Amino acid sequence: MSSEPALDRRAALSLRDVSLSFEEGVGVFDLDLEVAPGTIFGLIGPSGSGKTTTVRLLLGLYSADRGEVRVLGQDPRASGARARERIGYMPQHFVLYPSLSVRENLDFVASLYGLGYWARRRRLAALLEFVELADAKGRLAARLSGGMQRRLLLAGALVHDPLVLFADEPTAGIDPVLRGKFWDHLRALGDEGRTIFVTTQYVAEAAHCDLVGVMRDGRLIHLDTPDALRRKAVGGEIVRIVVPPERRFEAAQRLMRGEPVRRVHVVTDEPGQLDVYVDEAGEALPAVIRTLGDAPAIEVRQAEKHVPPFDEVFVRLMDGSRGAADA
């Protein structure tokens, strides 16, 4: 029987008041985070904000100066081999063997986890299909494109069927089409109940996650669902209205007198466009249209809920937190 303690199923990953300082002002500070099993968690932030350091703390590669780090209920620096086998890691850079083929690389990684011949054969065949490398299994890793190398790394991280996957910048340097396919793979893993911790430099990818953390200067400044972060960034939701350009200011004045409207922004570089800020776009839209309908000269040419792209949300969140810090 194993002497290792039972794994805690209440939280797959947790950081409690965790800090690690490399030098004055450099490191991560006061991190509090809990990720439930089966969650795709995305950590976004500028280069140097502390994303990779956070991953390395959770992997047990770094030791915190203060606080508690838990992965599947255990301290990753003290956990045994059985617990480590439940964790997969896909690093930023290609670390497999360029002189081995795709299949040989995966076979080598599988051997490190003690997979027997028949189990290994079935597992590798399934993984090659999953990452769409079955047709390239005999090709040397050195001759793979950047996107194919990233998919090979993903397969290597999954070869032992882990419960938790850490993927550090998994889509870095690959084109948008391949990034989309990569997220299809990650979503499929999440649907199987695996916990996935992803760092990304592509802010828009946060929309693929169940939960998002935003880092700046080593601190976790926001933590919420993508939809909640959008609401926080814009102060609610947005109804986008298009009216005749010559009537836009009259329309804005009428809308500001309406009950559900918090503010109206006249979009100067889009003729006739108004962004109407409300608490709930679905509830406010009929009232907004009725308000303008009382003025026959104002033709409503378009009226719909507007979902701002996450790049815009990120900029607003960063600006807002910077202002709060400077206050």
Sine and cosine of phi, psi and omega as CSV:
sin_phi,cos_phi,sin_psi,cos_psi,sin_omega,cos_omega
0.00,0.00,0.54,-0.84,0.01,-1.00
-0.98,0.22,0.62,-0.78,0.04,-1.00
-1.00,-0.05,0.02,1.00,-0.03,-1.00
-0.95,0.31,0.56,-0.83,0.02,-1.00
-0.92,0.38,0.43,-0.90,0.02,-1.00
-0.90,0.44,0.57,-0.82,0.00,-1.00
-0.97,0.25,0.62,-0.78,0.03,-1.00
-0.99,0.14,0.89,-0.46,-0.04,-1.00
-1.00,-0.01,-0.05,1.00,-0.05,-1.00
-0.96,0.29,-0.58,0.81,0.04,-1.00
-0.66,-0.75,0.78,-0.62,0.03,-1.00
-0.95,0.30,-0.64,0.77,-0.03,-1.00
-0.68,-0.73,0.63,-0.78,0.09,-1.00
-0.47,-0.88,0.61,-0.79,0.13,-0.99
-0.80,-0.60,0.78,-0.62,-0.03,-1.00
-0.80,-0.61,0.95,-0.32,0.03,-1.00
0.80,0.60,0.73,0.68,-0.10,-0.99
-1.00,-0.04,0.74,-0.67,0.08,-1.00
-0.68,-0.73,0.57,-0.82,0.11,-0.99
-0.54,-0.84,0.89,-0.45,-0.05,-1.00
-0.93,-0.38,0.79,-0.62,0.07,-1.00
-1.00,0.01,-0.60,0.80,0.10,-0.99
-0.33,-0.94,0.03,-1.00,-0.08,-1.00
-0.82,0.57,0.89,-0.45,0.06,-1.00
0.98,0.20,0.05,1.00,-0.02,-1.00
-0.88,-0.48,0.86,-0.51,-0.02,-1.00
0.54,-0.84,-0.48,-0.88,0.10,-1.00
-0.79,-0.62,0.52,-0.85,-0.20,-0.98
-0.63,-0.77,0.74,-0.68,0.16,-0.99
0.81,0.58,0.70,0.71,-0.03,-1.00
-0.98,0.18,0.80,-0.60,0.11,-0.99
-0.78,-0.62,0.86,-0.51,-0.11,-0.99
-0.38,-0.92,0.65,-0.76,0.11,-0.99
-0.66,-0.75,0.79,-0.62,-0.03,-1.00
-0.87,-0.49,0.85,-0.53,-0.03,-1.00
-0.97,0.25,0.44,-0.90,0.05,-1.00
-0.84,0.55,0.61,-0.79,0.03,-1.00
0.99,0.14,0.16,0.99,-0.04,-1.00
-1.00,-0.10,0.65,-0.76,0.23,-0.97
-1.00,-0.08,0.94,-0.35,-0.04,-1.00
-0.96,-0.28,0.79,-0.62,0.03,-1.00
-0.93,-0.36,0.77,-0.64,0.05,-1.00
-0.93,-0.36,0.90,-0.43,-0.04,-1.00
-0.86,-0.50,0.39,-0.92,0.00,-1.00
0.28,-0.96,0.26,-0.97,0.00,-1.00
-0.89,0.45,0.30,-0.95,0.10,-1.00
-0.85,0.53,0.73,-0.68,-0.01,-1.00
0.99,0.10,0.15,0.99,-0.04,-1.00
-0.99,0.15,-0.23,0.97,0.04,-1.00
0.90,-0.44,0.18,0.98,-0.06,-1.00
-0.90,0.43,-0.78,0.62,-0.04,-1.00
-0.92,0.39,-0.60,0.80,0.07,-1.00
-0.87,0.50,-0.65,0.76,0.03,-1.00
-0.89,0.46,-0.69,0.72,0.05,-1.00
-0.87,0.49,-0.70,0.72,-0.05,-1.00
-0.93,0.37,-0.50,0.86,0.12,-0.99
-0.91,0.42,-0.69,0.72,-0.02,-1.00
-0.94,0.35,-0.46,0.89,0.06,-1.00
-0.99,0.16,-0.20,0.98,-0.04,-1.00
0.99,0.10,0.18,0.98,0.04,-1.00
-0.97,0.22,-0.47,0.88,0.10,-0.99
-0.90,-0.44,0.46,-0.89,0.08,-1.00
-0.94,-0.34,0.77,-0.63,-0.03,-1.00
-0.94,0.35,0.56,-0.83,0.13,-0.99
-0.95,0.32,-0.54,0.84,-0.06,-1.00
-0.46,-0.89,0.52,-0.85,0.11,-0.99
0.98,-0.22,0.00,-1.00,-0.10,-1.00
-0.86,-0.51,0.79,-0.62,0.05,-1.00
-0.91,-0.41,0.77,-0.64,0.01,-1.00
-0.70,-0.72,0.71,-0.70,0.14,-0.99
-0.81,-0.59,0.87,-0.49,-0.10,-1.00
0.79,0.61,0.63,0.77,0.10,-1.00
0.99,0.11,-0.01,1.00,-0.07,-1.00
-0.82,-0.57,0.42,-0.91,0.14,-0.99
-0.94,0.35,0.88,-0.47,-0.09,-1.00
-0.90,0.44,-0.36,0.93,0.02,-1.00
-0.99,0.13,-0.27,0.96,-0.04,-1.00
-0.92,-0.40,-0.10,0.99,-0.08,-1.00
-0.96,0.27,0.45,-0.89,-0.03,-1.00
-1.00,0.06,-0.08,-1.00,-0.09,-1.00
-0.88,0.47,-0.64,0.77,-0.04,-1.00
-0.88,0.47,-0.67,0.74,0.02,-1.00
-0.93,0.37,-0.62,0.78,-0.01,-1.00
-0.92,0.40,-0.49,0.87,0.02,-1.00
-0.93,0.38,-0.24,0.97,0.03,-1.00
-1.00,0.02,0.05,1.00,-0.07,-1.00
-0.87,-0.49,0.73,-0.68,0.10,-0.99
-0.91,-0.41,0.52,-0.85,-0.05,-1.00
-0.68,-0.73,0.82,-0.57,0.10,-0.99
-0.92,-0.39,0.96,-0.28,-0.06,-1.00
-0.97,0.23,0.14,-0.99,-0.01,-1.00
-0.90,0.43,-0.66,0.75,-0.16,-0.99
-0.94,-0.34,0.45,-0.89,-0.02,-1.00
-0.92,0.39,0.84,-0.54,-0.11,-0.99
-0.84,-0.54,0.08,1.00,0.02,-1.00
-1.00,0.08,-0.12,-0.99,-0.16,-0.99
-1.00,-0.09,0.92,-0.40,-0.04,-1.00
-0.90,0.43,-0.42,0.91,-0.04,-1.00
-1.00,0.04,-0.02,1.00,0.08,-1.00
-0.97,-0.23,0.40,-0.91,0.05,-1.00
-0.97,0.25,0.15,-0.99,0.06,-1.00
-0.83,0.56,-0.78,0.63,-0.02,-1.00
-0.89,0.45,-0.67,0.74,-0.02,-1.00
-0.91,0.42,-0.62,0.78,0.06,-1.00
-0.87,0.49,-0.74,0.68,-0.02,-1.00
-0.92,0.39,-0.60,0.80,0.02,-1.00
-0.89,0.46,-0.64,0.76,0.02,-1.00
-0.91,0.42,-0.73,0.69,0.00,-1.00
-0.88,0.47,-0.67,0.74,0.01,-1.00
-0.88,0.47,-0.59,0.81,0.00,-1.00
-0.91,0.41,-0.51,0.86,0.02,-1.00
-0.91,0.42,-0.45,0.89,0.02,-1.00
-1.00,-0.09,0.10,1.00,0.09,-1.00
0.96,0.26,0.38,0.93,0.03,-1.00
-0.94,0.34,0.77,-0.64,0.03,-1.00
-0.93,0.36,0.21,-0.98,-0.13,-0.99
-0.83,0.55,-0.80,0.61,-0.09,-1.00
-0.94,0.34,-0.65,0.76,0.05,-1.00
-0.90,0.44,-0.63,0.77,0.01,-1.00
-0.91,0.42,-0.68,0.73,-0.04,-1.00
-0.88,0.48,-0.72,0.69,0.01,-1.00
-0.91,0.41,-0.69,0.73,-0.06,-1.00
-0.90,0.44,-0.71,0.70,-0.05,-1.00
-0.92,0.38,-0.62,0.78,0.04,-1.00
-0.88,0.47,-0.68,0.74,0.01,-1.00
-0.92,0.40,-0.65,0.76,-0.01,-1.00
-0.92,0.40,-0.66,0.75,0.01,-1.00
-0.88,0.47,-0.60,0.80,0.08,-1.00
-0.93,0.37,-0.66,0.75,-0.05,-1.00
-0.88,0.48,-0.67,0.74,-0.03,-1.00
-1.00,-0.09,0.16,0.99,0.09,-1.00
0.87,0.50,0.71,0.71,0.05,-1.00
-0.85,-0.52,0.20,0.98,-0.04,-1.00
-0.86,0.51,-0.62,0.78,-0.03,-1.00
-0.97,0.25,-0.22,0.98,-0.02,-1.00
-0.93,-0.37,0.29,0.96,-0.13,-0.99
-0.89,0.45,-0.42,0.91,0.01,-1.00
-1.00,-0.05,-0.02,1.00,-0.05,-1.00
-0.99,0.13,0.62,-0.78,0.06,-1.00
-0.90,0.43,0.62,-0.79,-0.01,-1.00
-0.86,0.51,-0.53,0.85,0.00,-1.00
-0.90,0.43,-0.37,0.93,-0.05,-1.00
-0.99,-0.16,0.15,0.99,0.05,-1.00
-1.00,0.10,0.49,-0.87,0.14,-0.99
-0.94,0.35,0.22,-0.97,0.02,-1.00
-0.85,0.53,-0.66,0.75,0.01,-1.00
-0.91,0.41,-0.62,0.78,0.02,-1.00
-0.93,0.36,-0.59,0.81,0.07,-1.00
-0.90,0.44,-0.62,0.78,0.04,-1.00
-0.90,0.44,-0.64,0.77,0.02,-1.00
-0.93,0.37,-0.57,0.82,0.07,-1.00
-0.91,0.41,-0.65,0.76,0.07,-1.00
-0.87,0.48,-0.65,0.76,0.03,-1.00
-0.89,0.46,-0.71,0.71,0.02,-1.00
-0.87,0.49,-0.66,0.75,0.03,-1.00
-0.89,0.46,-0.58,0.82,0.01,-1.00
-0.95,0.30,-0.32,0.95,-0.06,-1.00
-0.97,-0.26,-0.04,1.00,-0.17,-0.99
-0.87,0.49,-0.50,0.86,-0.03,-1.00
-0.99,-0.13,0.21,0.98,0.10,-1.00
0.86,0.51,0.84,0.54,-0.08,-1.00
-0.96,0.27,0.38,-0.92,0.09,-1.00
-0.99,0.15,-0.53,0.85,-0.04,-1.00
-0.84,-0.54,0.73,-0.68,0.05,-1.00
-0.86,-0.51,0.81,-0.59,0.15,-0.99
-0.98,-0.20,0.82,-0.57,0.00,-1.00
-0.82,-0.58,0.95,-0.30,-0.07,-1.00
-1.00,-0.07,0.94,-0.33,-0.03,-1.00
0.78,0.62,0.83,0.56,-0.11,-0.99
-0.92,0.39,-0.39,0.92,-0.06,-1.00
-0.95,-0.31,0.22,0.98,-0.03,-1.00
-0.89,0.46,0.77,-0.64,0.12,-0.99
0.98,0.18,0.15,0.99,0.04,-1.00
-0.91,-0.41,0.37,-0.93,-0.14,-0.99
-0.96,0.28,0.28,-0.96,-0.08,-1.00
-0.85,0.53,-0.59,0.81,0.00,-1.00
-0.90,0.44,-0.72,0.69,0.02,-1.00
-0.92,0.38,-0.56,0.83,0.07,-1.00
-0.87,0.50,-0.65,0.76,0.03,-1.00
-0.89,0.46,-0.67,0.74,0.03,-1.00
-0.90,0.43,-0.61,0.79,0.01,-1.00
-0.88,0.47,-0.67,0.74,0.02,-1.00
-0.93,0.36,-0.48,0.88,0.13,-0.99
-0.88,0.48,-0.67,0.74,0.04,-1.00
-0.89,0.46,-0.72,0.69,-0.03,-1.00
-0.91,0.42,-0.63,0.78,0.02,-1.00
-0.91,0.42,-0.64,0.77,0.04,-1.00
-0.87,0.49,-0.64,0.77,0.05,-1.00
-0.91,0.42,-0.66,0.75,0.04,-1.00
-0.89,0.45,-0.62,0.79,0.02,-1.00
-0.91,0.41,-0.39,0.92,0.07,-1.00
-0.99,0.17,-0.08,1.00,0.03,-1.00
0.99,-0.13,0.12,0.99,0.04,-1.00
-0.98,0.21,0.49,-0.87,0.11,-0.99
-1.00,-0.06,0.77,-0.64,-0.07,-1.00
-0.81,-0.59,0.80,-0.60,0.03,-1.00
-0.92,-0.39,0.93,-0.38,-0.10,-0.99
-0.89,-0.46,0.74,-0.67,0.25,-0.97
-0.97,-0.24,0.55,-0.83,-0.02,-1.00
-0.50,-0.87,0.56,-0.83,0.09,-1.00
-1.00,-0.05,-0.16,0.99,0.01,-1.00
-0.99,-0.11,0.98,-0.17,-0.16,-0.99
-0.85,0.53,-0.60,0.80,-0.04,-1.00
-0.87,0.49,-0.39,0.92,-0.03,-1.00
-0.93,0.36,-0.25,0.97,0.05,-1.00
-0.86,0.51,-0.44,0.90,0.00,-1.00
-0.90,0.43,-0.32,0.95,0.01,-1.00
-0.99,0.14,-0.17,0.99,-0.14,-0.99
-1.00,-0.07,0.36,-0.93,0.10,-0.99
-0.99,0.14,-0.55,0.83,-0.04,-1.00
-0.62,-0.78,0.63,-0.78,-0.09,-1.00
-0.77,-0.64,0.71,-0.70,0.16,-0.99
-0.92,-0.39,0.67,-0.75,0.02,-1.00
-0.92,-0.39,0.83,-0.56,-0.02,-1.00
-0.93,-0.36,0.54,-0.84,0.16,-0.99
-0.46,-0.89,0.75,-0.66,0.04,-1.00
0.80,0.60,0.63,0.77,0.07,-1.00
0.99,0.16,0.12,0.99,-0.03,-1.00
-0.85,-0.53,0.55,-0.83,0.08,-1.00
-1.00,0.06,0.97,-0.26,-0.15,-0.99
-1.00,-0.09,-0.33,0.94,0.07,-1.00
-0.57,-0.82,0.58,-0.82,0.04,-1.00
-0.51,-0.86,0.93,-0.38,-0.04,-1.00
-0.15,-0.99,-0.01,-1.00,0.09,-1.00
-0.96,0.28,0.35,-0.94,0.04,-1.00
-0.83,0.56,-0.70,0.72,-0.01,-1.00
-0.90,0.44,-0.66,0.75,0.00,-1.00
-0.92,0.39,-0.59,0.81,0.05,-1.00
-0.92,0.40,-0.61,0.79,0.07,-1.00
-0.87,0.49,-0.72,0.69,0.00,-1.00
-0.88,0.47,-0.65,0.76,0.00,-1.00
-0.91,0.42,-0.63,0.77,-0.05,-1.00
-0.93,0.38,-0.64,0.77,-0.08,-1.00
-0.98,-0.19,-0.06,1.00,-0.01,-1.00
0.97,0.26,0.58,0.82,-0.02,-1.00
0.72,-0.70,-0.72,-0.70,0.05,-1.00
-0.75,-0.67,0.19,-0.98,-0.10,-0.99
-0.84,-0.54,0.75,-0.66,0.21,-0.98
-0.97,-0.25,0.84,-0.54,-0.01,-1.00
-0.99,-0.13,0.84,-0.55,-0.04,-1.00
-0.89,-0.46,0.65,-0.76,0.14,-0.99
-0.84,-0.55,0.83,-0.55,0.01,-1.00
-0.79,-0.61,0.16,-0.99,0.09,-1.00
-0.82,0.57,0.72,-0.70,-0.07,-1.00
-0.80,0.60,-0.60,0.80,-0.03,-1.00
-0.95,0.31,-0.19,0.98,-0.03,-1.00
-0.95,-0.32,0.09,1.00,-0.15,-0.99
-0.91,0.41,-0.63,0.77,-0.02,-1.00
-0.95,0.31,-0.61,0.79,0.08,-1.00
-0.89,0.46,-0.68,0.74,0.02,-1.00
-0.89,0.46,-0.67,0.74,0.00,-1.00
-0.89,0.46,-0.66,0.75,0.01,-1.00
-0.90,0.44,-0.67,0.74,0.02,-1.00
-0.90,0.43,-0.68,0.74,-0.03,-1.00
-0.91,0.42,-0.59,0.80,-0.01,-1.00
-0.90,0.43,-0.36,0.93,0.04,-1.00
-1.00,0.07,-0.13,0.99,-0.02,-1.00
-0.98,0.18,0.49,-0.87,-0.10,-1.00
-0.90,0.43,-0.72,0.70,-0.12,-0.99
-0.98,0.18,-0.10,1.00,-0.14,-0.99
-1.00,0.03,0.77,-0.64,0.04,-1.00
-1.00,-0.05,-0.67,0.74,0.11,-0.99
-0.30,-0.96,0.28,-0.96,-0.02,-1.00
-0.77,-0.63,0.75,-0.66,0.04,-1.00
-0.92,-0.38,0.85,-0.53,0.07,-1.00
-0.99,0.10,0.90,-0.44,-0.05,-1.00
-0.99,0.11,0.98,-0.21,-0.17,-0.99
-0.93,0.36,-0.48,0.88,-0.04,-1.00
-1.00,-0.01,0.09,1.00,0.09,-1.00
-0.78,-0.63,0.98,-0.21,-0.11,-0.99
-0.81,0.59,0.81,-0.58,0.08,-1.00
0.99,0.17,0.06,1.00,-0.08,-1.00
-1.00,-0.06,0.71,-0.70,0.05,-1.00
-0.80,-0.60,0.72,-0.69,0.14,-0.99
-0.97,-0.23,0.89,-0.45,-0.08,-1.00
-0.97,-0.25,0.88,-0.47,-0.06,-1.00
-1.00,-0.03,0.82,-0.57,-0.07,-1.00
-0.68,-0.74,0.13,-0.99,0.05,-1.00
-0.97,0.25,-0.75,0.66,-0.02,-1.00
-0.74,-0.68,0.91,-0.41,-0.09,-1.00
-0.89,0.45,-0.66,0.75,-0.03,-1.00
-0.88,0.48,-0.64,0.77,0.01,-1.00
-0.97,0.23,-0.58,0.82,-0.11,-0.99
-0.99,0.17,-0.44,0.90,-0.12,-0.99
-0.83,0.56,-0.75,0.66,0.02,-1.00
-0.87,0.50,-0.63,0.78,-0.01,-1.00
-0.92,0.39,-0.62,0.79,0.04,-1.00
-0.89,0.46,-0.70,0.72,0.00,-1.00
-0.91,0.41,-0.65,0.76,0.04,-1.00
-0.89,0.46,-0.66,0.75,-0.01,-1.00
-0.86,0.51,-0.70,0.71,0.01,-1.00
-0.97,0.24,-0.44,0.90,0.03,-1.00
-0.92,0.40,-0.35,0.94,0.04,-1.00
-0.96,0.28,-0.17,0.99,0.04,-1.00
-0.90,-0.43,0.99,-0.11,-0.10,-1.00
-0.83,0.55,-0.46,0.89,-0.04,-1.00
-0.96,0.27,-0.24,0.97,-0.02,-1.00
-0.99,-0.16,0.98,-0.22,0.01,-1.00
-1.00,0.07,0.83,-0.55,0.05,-1.00
-1.00,0.07,0.96,-0.29,-0.06,-1.00
-1.00,0.03,-0.40,0.92,0.02,-1.00
-0.40,-0.92,0.66,-0.76,0.05,-1.00
-0.48,-0.88,0.90,-0.44,-0.04,-1.00
-0.35,-0.94,0.34,-0.94,0.11,-0.99
-0.94,0.34,0.71,-0.70,0.03,-1.00
-0.94,-0.34,0.80,-0.60,0.05,-1.00
-0.96,-0.27,0.96,-0.29,-0.04,-1.00
-0.91,0.42,0.61,-0.79,0.04,-1.00
-0.89,0.45,0.43,-0.90,-0.10,-0.99
-0.93,0.37,-0.40,0.92,0.10,-1.00
-0.86,0.51,-0.69,0.72,0.03,-1.00
-0.92,0.38,-0.65,0.76,0.03,-1.00
-0.86,0.51,-0.70,0.71,-0.02,-1.00
-0.87,0.50,-0.71,0.70,0.00,-1.00
-0.87,0.50,-0.69,0.72,0.00,-1.00
-0.91,0.43,-0.66,0.75,0.01,-1.00
-0.90,0.44,-0.68,0.74,0.00,-1.00
-0.91,0.40,-0.69,0.72,0.03,-1.00
-0.89,0.46,-0.66,0.75,-0.01,-1.00
-0.91,0.42,-0.67,0.74,0.00,-1.00
-0.95,0.32,-0.53,0.85,0.05,-1.00
-0.91,0.41,-0.66,0.75,0.02,-1.00
-0.90,0.43,-0.64,0.77,0.01,-1.00
-0.91,0.41,-0.62,0.79,-0.01,-1.00
-0.93,0.36,-0.54,0.84,-0.05,-1.00
-0.99,0.13,-0.24,0.97,-0.09,-1.00
-0.94,0.35,0.00,0.00,0.00,0.00
